[in-house]
Amino acid sequence: MISLKGNSMLKALTRITALSLVILGCGAAAALADGRPSKLVIGLLPGESAPTVIRLNEPMRAYLEKRLGLPVELVVGANYAATGEALRFGRLDIAYLGPVTYILRSRSAKLEVFSRPTHAGVGPTFQAVVIVPKDSPAKTLADLKGGDIAFGDPASTSGTWVPRYQLLEAGLVSGRDYTLRVLGAHDAVALAVANHKVAAGGLSMPIYERLIKEGKIDGNAVRVLAESPAIPEYMWTFREGLDPAFREEIKAAFNDVTDPEALKVFRAEAFVPAVDSDVDIVRSWIEALRQSNPDSVPAP
């Protein structure tokens, strides 16, 4: 496990990003500079292991390949920042980014969001959870003071930023009131909690529920301590400079998805249009965390 807090968290994220960009850039095929590319290269975040992410997204890849009539390649970044940076530098055509990854990367590139999944009853939102071992004495988030708390990737919305905001709302600031442990992925966080390696962990609620359902985490070993507010859903995002006509083809392809298997990984009823202002609430959470601990948020 890696313990990161304050300046060290930001410096580590910068180093990881630089290295991962080289790795990701070597594996992604370059699209043509102008016009329709020879294939569509899609970037995905490593919320879980790369093989798992590829497997879950295969039905959507196959749908887009058939709909668009050209090869479609899935690329999973070594970390969240690497995927965002690869999109920013044009090594990907589109990417499925969480709100925080999109916000941080769009500060230095003209990225354009265009679609996001919507769900029965809650619309285009999801939640994060803070979980604890089943036998933990903690009854509220405030009870975690002084403990080690695990998080996923440093740029993960539901795996780091929203749980940290939940803790802040409970009066707990990272580095002052608890030790922040960065484990890189949601499943790693859940396993650390289940195995009593940490006092608590933050992760995506949909991923947590799937890990329980698939038996990858023992449901009798953990429990949910707190659920987050509604979080704006992840957004499909274009790289800068992608051919406008091809953009419209891609938008139409997402608007028209009805294949249950293609929608399954997103738990979606459908995809709906997305705009930059959809994530303004997340910007306010980032700002709240910046004010509590300025070194924990990358500067504009």
Secondary structure by P-SEA (a helix, b strand, c coil): cccccaaaaaaaaaaaaaaaaaaaaaccccccccccccbbbbbbcccccaaaaaaaaaaaaaaaaaaacbbbbbbbcccaaaaaaaaaacccccccccaaaaaaaaccccccccbbbbbcccccccbbbbbcccccccccccccccbbbbbcccccccccaaaaaaaaaacccccccbbbbbcccaaaaaaaaaacccccccccaaaaaaaaaacccccccccccccccccccccccccccccaaaaaaaaaaaaacccccccccccccbbbbbccccaaaaaaaaaaaaaacccccccc
